[in-house]
Amino acid sequence: MKTLKVNDTVMIISGDNKGTKAQIVKIDCKNGKAMLEGIGLVERHMKKTYYNPAGGKKTIHVGIDLSNLKLVKAADVKSSVKKVDKKADKKAKKGAK
């Protein structure tokens, strides 16, 4: 099984949003949750504080359990490993001797 990563497209297989496709924004490995784009958004009411004198509402993501997600399309990840032409590499080694 492929590990889920950020920017993967997944489908929710159980719960209220069953059948919905979305992209992963963030993964919380410690709690086994994934935050999906546009799904699981809730508003938290913030208390007035010294740093936030106005108080008000803040929109946050509520994670969906990883076991409720199915990978649809993996994110395109560029490989950092350079491809080496083996024939050219052998010729360079022979010429160095």
C-alpha beads as a LAMMPS data file, in Angstrom:
LAMMPS data file: protein, C-alpha beads

97 atoms
96 bonds

1 atom types
1 bond types

-500.0 500.0 xlo xhi
-500.0 500.0 ylo yhi
-500.0 500.0 zlo zhi

Masses

1 110.0

Atoms # bond

1 1 1 0.000 0.000 0.000
2 1 1 1.247 3.478 -0.853
3 1 1 1.642 5.949 1.964
4 1 1 -0.558 9.032 1.724
5 1 1 1.299 12.312 1.260
6 1 1 0.491 16.006 0.907
7 1 1 -1.071 16.933 -2.490
8 1 1 -2.389 13.385 -3.072
9 1 1 -5.984 13.161 -4.290
10 1 1 -8.063 10.875 -2.074
11 1 1 -11.660 9.683 -1.851
12 1 1 -13.487 9.461 1.468
13 1 1 -14.824 5.917 1.875
14 1 1 -16.895 6.355 5.047
15 1 1 -18.567 9.047 7.098
16 1 1 -20.727 12.060 6.253
17 1 1 -18.655 13.005 3.193
18 1 1 -18.543 9.478 1.720
19 1 1 -17.669 9.447 -1.998
20 1 1 -16.165 12.937 -1.992
21 1 1 -12.780 13.467 -3.664
22 1 1 -10.366 16.031 -2.240
23 1 1 -6.689 16.913 -2.042
24 1 1 -4.634 16.481 1.136
25 1 1 -3.468 19.785 2.638
26 1 1 -1.731 18.512 5.786
27 1 1 -1.151 15.190 7.562
28 1 1 -0.987 14.693 11.332
29 1 1 1.003 11.451 11.654
30 1 1 0.876 11.396 15.459
31 1 1 -2.936 11.278 15.543
32 1 1 -3.408 9.506 12.178
33 1 1 -5.487 12.313 10.647
34 1 1 -5.446 14.096 7.292
35 1 1 -6.720 17.602 6.621
36 1 1 -8.505 17.822 3.270
37 1 1 -9.076 20.870 1.099
38 1 1 -12.592 22.229 1.671
39 1 1 -13.709 19.348 3.911
40 1 1 -13.825 19.351 7.700
41 1 1 -13.738 23.127 8.109
42 1 1 -15.233 24.425 11.361
43 1 1 -15.338 27.835 13.028
44 1 1 -13.846 28.288 16.472
45 1 1 -14.911 31.226 18.586
46 1 1 -11.844 33.036 19.897
47 1 1 -11.795 34.735 23.259
48 1 1 -10.591 38.341 23.536
49 1 1 -6.927 38.359 24.572
50 1 1 -4.021 40.759 24.653
51 1 1 -2.784 39.391 21.301
52 1 1 -6.285 39.228 19.776
53 1 1 -8.203 42.173 21.277
54 1 1 -11.139 41.850 18.869
55 1 1 -11.799 38.159 19.517
56 1 1 -14.043 36.696 16.840
57 1 1 -14.159 33.546 14.753
58 1 1 -11.357 31.483 13.238
59 1 1 -11.792 28.752 10.612
60 1 1 -9.755 25.602 11.264
61 1 1 -9.434 22.117 9.727
62 1 1 -10.705 19.072 11.581
63 1 1 -8.822 15.965 10.506
64 1 1 -10.328 12.872 8.918
65 1 1 -8.912 9.505 9.985
66 1 1 -6.465 8.002 7.489
67 1 1 -8.347 4.688 7.546
68 1 1 -11.357 6.454 5.992
69 1 1 -9.386 7.581 2.926
70 1 1 -8.595 5.824 -0.340
71 1 1 -5.848 6.999 -2.693
72 1 1 -7.187 8.090 -6.101
73 1 1 -4.192 9.870 -7.617
74 1 1 -0.693 10.207 -6.191
75 1 1 1.045 13.581 -6.237
76 1 1 3.696 14.139 -8.891
77 1 1 7.000 14.087 -7.042
78 1 1 10.158 15.016 -8.864
79 1 1 13.028 12.669 -8.172
80 1 1 16.154 14.300 -6.810
81 1 1 18.343 11.441 -8.089
82 1 1 20.147 12.147 -11.339
83 1 1 19.893 9.529 -14.041
84 1 1 23.318 8.467 -15.223
85 1 1 24.032 7.041 -18.649
86 1 1 25.846 3.784 -17.823
87 1 1 27.593 3.495 -21.197
88 1 1 28.996 7.025 -20.979
89 1 1 30.055 6.383 -17.378
90 1 1 32.000 3.222 -18.371
91 1 1 33.740 5.044 -21.258
92 1 1 34.786 7.840 -18.898
93 1 1 36.255 5.338 -16.435
94 1 1 38.196 3.499 -19.183
95 1 1 39.587 6.761 -20.544
96 1 1 40.798 7.805 -17.072
97 1 1 43.136 4.760 -16.735

Bonds

1 1 1 2
2 1 2 3
3 1 3 4
4 1 4 5
5 1 5 6
6 1 6 7
7 1 7 8
8 1 8 9
9 1 9 10
10 1 10 11
11 1 11 12
12 1 12 13
13 1 13 14
14 1 14 15
15 1 15 16
16 1 16 17
17 1 17 18
18 1 18 19
19 1 19 20
20 1 20 21
21 1 21 22
22 1 22 23
23 1 23 24
24 1 24 25
25 1 25 26
26 1 26 27
27 1 27 28
28 1 28 29
29 1 29 30
30 1 30 31
31 1 31 32
32 1 32 33
33 1 33 34
34 1 34 35
35 1 35 36
36 1 36 37
37 1 37 38
38 1 38 39
39 1 39 40
40 1 40 41
41 1 41 42
42 1 42 43
43 1 43 44
44 1 44 45
45 1 45 46
46 1 46 47
47 1 47 48
48 1 48 49
49 1 49 50
50 1 50 51
51 1 51 52
52 1 52 53
53 1 53 54
54 1 54 55
55 1 55 56
56 1 56 57
57 1 57 58
58 1 58 59
59 1 59 60
60 1 60 61
61 1 61 62
62 1 62 63
63 1 63 64
64 1 64 65
65 1 65 66
66 1 66 67
67 1 67 68
68 1 68 69
69 1 69 70
70 1 70 71
71 1 71 72
72 1 72 73
73 1 73 74
74 1 74 75
75 1 75 76
76 1 76 77
77 1 77 78
78 1 78 79
79 1 79 80
80 1 80 81
81 1 81 82
82 1 82 83
83 1 83 84
84 1 84 85
85 1 85 86
86 1 86 87
87 1 87 88
88 1 88 89
89 1 89 90
90 1 90 91
91 1 91 92
92 1 92 93
93 1 93 94
94 1 94 95
95 1 95 96
96 1 96 97
